[in-house]
Structures are given as structure tokens and as C-alpha cells.
Amino acid sequence: MKTLNETGLSPEAVIELLDNFKKQDIEPNKARLLQGIHQGDPTVKQVCQDAHNRFFHHNAFIATYEDGQKQILNELKQMVVEILNGGEEACVNITTGGSESIFCAMHAAREWARVNKPDIRQPYHIVMSRSAHAAFDKAAHYLGMELTRVPWKEDYRADLQAMEEAIQPNTIVVVGSAPMWGFGLVDPIPEIAALAQKHDLWMHSDCCVGGYLLRWMEELGHEIPTWDFRVPGVTSISADLHKHGYAAKPCSTVLYRNRELQNFHYAGVDITNWQSGSYKTEGVAGSRPFASSASAWAIMKHLGHQGWLDLTRRSLEVKNRLIEGLEAIDGFECIRNESLLVCFRSTTLDMGLVFGGVVEKGYFPFGTLDPLYIHMSAEPVSDEIIEMVLSDFRDIAKGVKDGTITGEALAKYM
Ligand SMILES: Cc1ncc(COP(=O)(O)O)c(C=O)c1O
């Protein structure tokens, strides 16, 4: 049977089919916290959708030839630099996601090393903690670079000594996460950047999760190791607008400390030797949505500094309520971290069965496998959603204890 039908269906019939597919997915209220949806509150979501719809067919690749779109992008980039304390010098490229931002930064680092470290033999080498995101491994593979992940310290943060010991003659980059995906903890970025300065290395601060969050948390009085361009020695930063910028996917940013460093972003990929003249793109993608950038701009304008602080405050309240509710369940404990990630496990129950129970309850559990933790990303959701999640986890714990949860449901994802 062919999948492409011979004659077209009506628009209504097509949408009905899509709705039926959607019904098979995880129920949106159940997806909300466990799948890191990042939609903010209902008004933020509406602003995002409205802005996105205004530009849903527009191509950011040609936005620089459109006066209005160009201005939106310029303002968006300026706000990004302000948020990440880039001062007068920092430069931004908008990409399709954290993985592309990381790829671009590693590419720029490689090109920087070609010029600035002519004595080093390739393949170049990246040093990072075990907790850094898998996007670095992908980037290293695509770019023909080597990479060493060093064990983390007991508290899961980067181990400076282990990182320094892993530096080799061909090392050009050290990485820190602010925060790491696995546990929501911020690495000691100032110390990693100092290590980079000591050995004349490129230092990348991966703020994909924290770029549009940590600033507000700091202003709300949370103690966080500094993560952005205030730290001397931070060369580049990745920061995702489609996470705590609440923008439509795909939308991220990669920042360079100054124009000279940003020039390495374009090294070798500012194409002129074909029939159509200069082909210089923001990142890896050619055509890409303008709509997600428009949504990021609209949300920033809608929230402003105070609105973002307030949204973060409300998200942190949800985080605290989740932690309190989870830790009231027998054997559950949560990591105390510097983010909106609620990372938890049970010290008394079989976590494999807990994962199975989560699937049985109609969720998909994100988290870490070694050690086993489940994740939620806190947002200002309703009391009903918070209570539903906590009540489901109480049931799961009970089911694991009395043997009614077998973990069979998990097999679906294995
Ligand atoms: C710390 C960190 N870095 C990078 C990424 C990759 O981002 P993306 O999925 O947008 O490519 C993620 C994704 O969750 C992340 O948590």
C-alpha cells in the first residue's frame, strides 16, 4: 500500500488525521513538566504563537534584505548580548538549536587554532567533564577533533584537576556547562576559564539551558558560579532561546567574546566560488525559520526584565513545591541545583521499576541512566498539574513497593 494517496484529501480530513496522531502522543499536561516543553505561562505561549504565525513562511536566510526583519534580528541580538553581559564587543549568531551553536563554537575554535597555534598538530582535542552534552561529541566527530570526557567530582561538577591532567599538546578547547543537562548543576566556569587562560585555550561555556535563566536566578538571590562574559577567559557561549527564552523551536544563539573571534565562525565557510555570489550564513543551516526568531524577540519584549524575573520566580516556586512533594514520598530525594531542573531518584525503591511506573502512568521519563535519575523542568503550571504529577508519583512508589508495577511498560522504549 502506498502512503502517498493518489488524490488529495480535504483540509479538514488532513487535520483530523493529524489530530488522531496527536491523540496517540503523551497527553500535553503529562508532557508539560517531564518533557521540558518550555512554554512559560499561557500569555507567553500566546505571544509566542502569535509572533510565530505572523512570519511562519519567512526565511531567516534572506531576512537581512528585509528592513523590518533585519531590525527584529538586530534588536534580538542586542538583547541577547545584554543578557549575557557581552558589553560592547560580544557578537551573536542565531542558530537552530544548542547542538548547532555548539558545533559552530567548536568549528570557530578549530579555525582559531589553525591561525593562532600553527605548531599544534591536528587532530585538535577538547577536554570536558563527563556531564557535558553529547552535542560536543557530535561536533568533534564532524570536525575531525578528539575529545576526552573526564570523571566528575563527587557532587557531579567538573573536576578541575582531572581536566588539567587531561590537557594534551593538541588540546585547544576546554568546556564547562552552565548548567549541565544531567543534574542541573553549574560547573565552576571561572576556574575552568582560568585553566583555559593558563594553557592558552579556547573556553566554551555551554549555557544552552542557563543562558536565559541564570541571570534572573542570580538577581533573585541564588548563589551561582558566574557563567557568562563577566568571566575573563570565556571565549564563546551557547544559549538556547527555545529553552528558557520560551521561543518556538528551533532557536538558539552562539556568542563570541568579540568580532575577531566571531570571524573564525565564518572561516572557510564564507563561500564565493560558485555561480551565485557570496553565500555567508548565520550557522550551518541555509534556509531556516524566521518565525522562531520573531517569537524570541516578541517574548523578550513582552516580558522585559521584570516580567522575566517574575516568570522565573514563579517557576522556582513550582520547582520548590515539586521538590517538597517528591521528598515527602518514601525514599525520594532531589538534587539541589542552580536551575529549574528537578532531578530525583529513590534511595529505597528500584529505579528501573520507578521508570516503568512512570511509563505506565502515561508519561515519558527523561533523565540520566548512570546514575538513574528522573527529570522535570519546572514551569509556572497550574496547581492541578502539580498535584497530578505528585499524586502519580505517590501511586508509582506504592506500586513499586507492593509489586504491582513490573516495569513491563518500559520495554516499549527499549
Ligand atoms: C546543556 C545542553 N547543551 C546542549 C544541548 C543541545 O541542545 P539542542 O537539543 O537544542 O540541540 C542541550 C539540550 O538539552 C543541553 O541541555
PDBQT file of the ligand as one rigid body, heavy atoms in Angstrom, charges set to zero:
ROOT
HETATM    1  C1  LIG A 501      23.389  21.616  28.369  1.00  0.00    +0.000 C 
HETATM    2  C2  LIG A 501      22.876  21.362  26.974  1.00  0.00    +0.000 A 
HETATM    3  N1  LIG A 501      23.662  21.634  25.921  1.00  0.00    +0.000 NA
HETATM    4  C3  LIG A 501      23.253  21.416  24.660  1.00  0.00    +0.000 A 
HETATM    5  C4  LIG A 501      22.012  20.901  24.380  1.00  0.00    +0.000 A 
HETATM    6  C5  LIG A 501      21.583  20.640  22.960  1.00  0.00    +0.000 C 
HETATM    7  O1  LIG A 501      20.529  21.476  22.602  1.00  0.00    +0.000 OA
HETATM    8  P1  LIG A 501      19.533  21.157  21.386  1.00  0.00    +0.000 P 
HETATM    9  O2  LIG A 501      18.714  19.979  21.795  1.00  0.00    +0.000 OA
HETATM   10  O3  LIG A 501      18.747  22.415  21.243  1.00  0.00    +0.000 OA
HETATM   11  O4  LIG A 501      20.352  20.863  20.184  1.00  0.00    +0.000 OA
HETATM   12  C6  LIG A 501      21.148  20.609  25.450  1.00  0.00    +0.000 A 
HETATM   13  C7  LIG A 501      19.814  20.040  25.204  1.00  0.00    +0.000 C 
HETATM   14  O5  LIG A 501      19.046  19.765  26.091  1.00  0.00    +0.000 OA
HETATM   15  C8  LIG A 501      21.587  20.837  26.765  1.00  0.00    +0.000 A 
HETATM   16  O6  LIG A 501      20.815  20.558  27.821  1.00  0.00    +0.000 OA
ENDROOT
TORSDOF 0
